[in-house]
């Protein structure tokens, strides 16, 4: 469907919003939930006996939250999805703050930390995460408008 000037763009936007709000299909939720659960289990099994163990446990917990969001519905899914969005916002915001305080503006490679990479991560993960958390109201609203994360 082509985007045209005028009312056609508004119709396309409304259709796109409905499709996004409908969430993942049941098959996609099962696949994502199983894979996220397996990732969480592997992270727990791979915990090194060092001071970095907390990072492994934190990532495993994040993976289990994704699996839980895939396995639930309604208010529980909105609450867990909001928690995931808030975590993404906090982690990407922390990365951005760290780089603003002590990192280089640009890096020689994309894999190296920099302010620009932190800004991109914040725009890609933090902003959508907090936007979902606010729109879903952490599952406390009775409406089903944001039923799917």
C-alpha positions as CSV (number, residue, x, y, z in Angstrom):
1,X,0.0,0.0,0.0
2,X,1.4,3.3,-1.0
3,X,1.4,6.3,1.2
4,X,-0.3,9.2,-0.5
5,X,-0.8,12.8,0.5
6,X,-4.1,13.7,2.1
7,X,-6.4,11.3,4.0
8,X,-4.8,8.2,2.6
9,X,-1.8,8.8,4.9
10,X,-4.0,9.0,7.9
11,X,-5.8,5.8,7.0
12,X,-2.4,4.0,6.6
13,X,-1.3,5.3,9.9
14,X,-4.4,4.0,11.7
15,X,-4.0,0.6,10.1
16,X,-0.4,0.5,11.1
17,X,-1.3,1.5,14.7
18,X,-3.9,-1.3,14.9
19,X,-1.5,-3.9,13.6
20,X,1.2,-2.8,16.1
21,X,-1.3,-2.7,19.0
22,X,-2.5,-6.2,18.1
23,X,0.9,-7.6,19.2
24,X,2.7,-10.7,18.2
25,X,0.9,-13.8,16.8
26,X,0.6,-16.8,19.1
27,X,3.3,-18.7,17.2
28,X,5.7,-15.7,17.4
29,X,5.0,-15.4,21.1
30,X,5.7,-19.1,21.7
31,X,8.9,-19.0,19.7
32,X,10.2,-15.8,21.4
33,X,9.2,-17.0,24.8
34,X,10.9,-20.4,24.4
35,X,14.1,-18.8,23.0
36,X,14.2,-16.1,25.8
37,X,13.6,-18.8,28.4
38,X,16.5,-20.9,27.0
39,X,18.8,-17.9,26.9
40,X,18.0,-17.2,30.5
41,X,18.7,-20.8,31.5
42,X,22.0,-20.8,29.6
43,X,23.0,-17.6,31.3
44,X,22.4,-19.1,34.7
45,X,24.3,-22.2,33.7
46,X,27.2,-20.2,32.4
47,X,27.7,-17.9,35.4
48,X,31.5,-17.6,36.1
49,X,32.8,-17.6,39.6
50,X,33.9,-14.0,39.4
51,X,32.5,-10.6,40.3
52,X,30.8,-10.5,36.9
53,X,28.3,-13.1,38.0
54,X,25.7,-10.5,38.8
55,X,25.6,-9.4,35.2
56,X,24.8,-12.9,34.1
57,X,22.0,-13.2,36.6
58,X,20.6,-9.8,35.6
59,X,20.6,-10.8,32.0
60,X,19.0,-14.1,32.8
61,X,16.3,-12.3,34.8
62,X,15.7,-10.0,31.8
63,X,15.3,-13.0,29.5
64,X,12.9,-14.6,31.9
65,X,10.8,-11.4,32.0
66,X,10.6,-11.6,28.2
67,X,9.5,-15.2,28.4
68,X,6.9,-14.3,31.1
69,X,5.5,-11.4,28.9
70,X,5.1,-13.9,26.1
71,X,3.3,-16.4,28.3
72,X,0.8,-14.1,29.9
73,X,-2.0,-11.8,28.7
74,X,-3.9,-8.7,29.8
75,X,-2.8,-6.7,32.8
76,X,0.0,-9.1,33.7
77,X,1.5,-8.8,30.2
78,X,1.2,-5.0,30.3
79,X,2.9,-4.9,33.7
80,X,5.8,-7.2,32.7
81,X,6.1,-5.4,29.3
82,X,6.3,-2.1,31.2
83,X,9.0,-3.5,33.5
84,X,10.9,-4.5,30.4
85,X,10.5,-1.1,28.9
86,X,11.6,0.6,32.1
87,X,14.7,-1.6,32.3
88,X,15.6,-0.8,28.7
89,X,15.2,2.9,29.4
90,X,17.4,2.7,32.6
91,X,20.1,0.6,31.0
92,X,20.4,2.7,27.8
93,X,20.1,5.9,29.9
94,X,22.9,4.7,32.1
95,X,25.1,3.9,29.1
96,X,24.4,7.3,27.7
97,X,25.2,9.1,31.0
98,X,28.4,7.1,31.4
99,X,29.5,8.0,27.9
100,X,28.6,11.7,28.3
101,X,30.7,11.9,31.4
102,X,33.8,10.1,30.2
103,X,33.5,8.7,26.7
104,X,34.7,9.9,23.4
105,X,32.2,11.6,21.1
106,X,32.9,9.1,18.2
107,X,34.7,5.8,18.2
108,X,36.9,4.3,15.4
109,X,34.6,1.3,15.2
110,X,30.9,0.7,15.8
111,X,31.7,-1.9,18.5
112,X,33.5,0.6,20.7
113,X,31.6,2.7,23.2
114,X,31.1,6.4,22.4
115,X,28.6,9.1,22.9
116,X,27.2,8.7,19.4
117,X,26.7,4.9,20.0
118,X,25.0,5.6,23.3
119,X,22.7,8.1,21.7
120,X,21.7,5.6,19.1
121,X,21.1,2.9,21.7
122,X,19.0,5.3,23.8
123,X,16.9,6.3,20.7
124,X,16.5,2.6,19.7
125,X,15.8,1.0,23.1
126,X,15.3,3.6,25.8
127,X,12.8,6.0,24.2
128,X,10.5,3.2,22.9
129,X,10.8,1.3,26.2
130,X,9.7,4.2,28.4
131,X,7.0,5.2,25.8
132,X,5.5,1.8,26.1
133,X,5.7,1.8,29.9
134,X,3.8,5.1,30.1
135,X,1.2,4.1,27.5
136,X,0.5,0.7,29.2
137,X,0.5,2.4,32.6
138,X,2.2,-0.7,34.1
139,X,-1.0,-2.7,33.7
140,X,-2.9,-0.5,36.2
141,X,-5.4,0.8,33.6
142,X,-8.5,-1.2,32.9
143,X,-8.6,-0.6,29.2
144,X,-7.3,-3.2,26.7
145,X,-5.9,-0.6,24.3
146,X,-2.3,-1.7,25.0
147,X,-2.9,-5.3,25.7
148,X,0.1,-6.5,23.8
149,X,3.7,-5.4,24.4
